[in-house]
Amino acid sequence: MGRCFVQFAFATITLLTLGSAPLTLAQTTTQQALIIHAKSGQEPPTDAEKIYLSACLAVEREFRSSNPIRPRVTLILGAAENRAFWSTREIWLTNWSPELFAQGVVMFAFEDLLPDGKRVDVAKRAVRWADSTVDARAFAK
């Protein structure tokens, strides 16, 4: 299995092509934001990292996030069907589709806006706010 590790300014992209000779480039970080598996007969897309970063930045801008959002995503090209899997954060594509890939990245980036711990905090705050409000009609009597 060939591997090519490439460090980008905002994310680490790992390209894996099955059945090719291994490439030897130094891995500069252990945290990969995007991993691409291209099954034989599929060429790894050259614009995947650009679309990944663009989708992440679009979510950041849309929700005015001051923190960078870089979800861990695995793209599998040459899959039997187009699907996205929440639990493994995988995007399966039968063939390369920038639009479908961007939709998957946006979906995972949106989920990262509120990580599990922060979701619980927001939910608790919502309950406190609901308990602290009173219907003004209750005072009219």
Residue, then its C-alpha position, 0 to 999 in steps of 0.5 A: m500500500g502506497r502512502c504519501f503524507v503531506q503537511f498543509a498550513f491548516a490540515t494534514i492530508t494523508l493520501l493512500t493509494l492501494g496497489s502502488a509503490p510506497l512514497t517516502l516523505a516524512q510525516t510531520t504530525t500524527q494528527q490527520a484531518l483528511i485521509i483519502h483511500a483510492k481503490s484501484g482504478q481510482e485516481p486520488p483527487t488533486d483538489a480534495e484538500k482544497i475543497y476540504l479546507s474551503a468547506c471548513l472555512a465556509v462553516e466557520r464563516e457561516f457560524r462566525s466561529s473564531n476557532p478553526i474547524r478541521p473535522r477528521v474525515t476519511l474519503i473512500l473513492g471507488a465505494a459501492e455507493n455514495r454514503a456518509f457514516w457518522s460513527t467512523r466519519e467516512i465519506w464513501l463515493t463511487n466516483w470523485s464528486p467535489e459537490l458530494f465530498a463538500q457536503g460530507v465535510v460540511m456535515f462533519a464540520f457542522e457537528d464539530l461546532l459543538p463538541d460533545g462536552k459543549r453540547v451538554d453545557v448548551a443543553k443544561r443552559a437551555v434547561r436553566w433558561a427554561d426554568s428561569t422564565v415565567d409567563a407574564r400572564a401569571f402576574a396579571k391575576 
